[in-house]
Amino acid sequence: LRYVIVATREKQEELRAAQKKKSGSNPVKNNPWLRSLASFQSRMHWRSHFIQKLETQPSLECQDQCLAFSNLRRQPGDFNQQYYD
């Protein structure tokens, strides 16, 4: 994952330099690839945060995060562990 993030940052820098050399304008607004790479990088940060949350709080896999909504989705005994093995 670190390799992917570093490669993404390097590609963003390449695109910024090319855009600046080409037109001198704001590269983020004018280049759809930079916006796409920024979105991808944001998703990678979110994924890392979510995985870390699952590692530190494994109960999230089988319990609702907000217990106030637990009766809306499942009935008692409705959880099937076989789906998650």
C-alpha positions in Angstrom: 0.0 0.0 0.0 2.9 2.3 0.8 4.2 1.8 -2.8 0.9 2.7 -4.3 0.6 5.9 -2.2 4.2 6.9 -3.1 3.7 6.2 -6.8 0.4 8.2 -6.7 2.2 11.2 -5.2 5.0 11.0 -7.7 2.5 10.9 -10.6 0.7 13.9 -9.1 4.0 15.8 -9.0 4.8 14.9 -12.6 1.4 16.1 -13.8 1.7 19.3 -11.8 5.1 20.0 -13.3 3.9 19.3 -16.8 0.8 21.4 -16.4 2.8 24.3 -14.9 5.3 24.1 -17.8 2.6 23.9 -20.4 0.3 26.7 -19.3 1.4 28.1 -15.9 -2.2 27.9 -14.7 -3.6 26.2 -11.6 -2.9 22.5 -12.3 -5.5 21.1 -9.9 -8.5 22.8 -11.4 -7.5 22.3 -15.1 -6.3 18.7 -15.0 -8.9 15.9 -14.5 -6.1 13.4 -13.8 -4.9 15.3 -10.8 -8.4 15.4 -9.4 -8.8 11.7 -10.0 -5.5 10.9 -8.3 -6.4 13.1 -5.4 -9.7 11.2 -5.0 -7.9 7.9 -5.2 -5.4 9.0 -2.5 -8.3 10.1 -0.3 -9.9 6.7 -0.7 -6.6 5.0 0.2 -6.4 7.1 3.4 -10.0 6.2 4.3 -9.2 2.5 3.7 -6.2 2.7 5.9 -8.3 4.4 8.7 -11.1 1.8 8.3 -8.7 -1.2 8.4 -7.0 0.3 11.5 -10.4 0.7 13.1 -11.3 -2.9 12.4 -8.0 -4.1 13.9 -8.4 -2.1 17.1 -12.2 -2.8 17.4 -12.9 -6.3 15.9 -16.4 -6.3 17.3 -17.4 -4.0 14.4 -17.6 -7.0 12.1 -20.6 -8.5 13.9 -22.1 -5.6 15.9 -23.6 -2.3 14.8 -21.4 0.7 15.4 -24.5 2.7 16.5 -26.5 0.4 18.8 -29.6 2.7 18.4 -30.1 1.3 14.9 -29.4 -2.4 15.7 -33.1 -3.4 15.8 -33.8 -1.8 12.4 -31.6 -4.2 10.4 -31.6 -7.5 12.3 -33.8 -9.5 14.5 -32.3 -11.4 17.4 -30.5 -14.5 16.2 -30.4 -13.3 12.6 -26.6 -12.9 12.5 -25.0 -15.8 10.5 -21.3 -16.3 11.4 -20.8 -18.7 8.4 -21.2 -15.7 6.0 -18.1 -14.1 7.6 -15.8 -17.2 7.9 
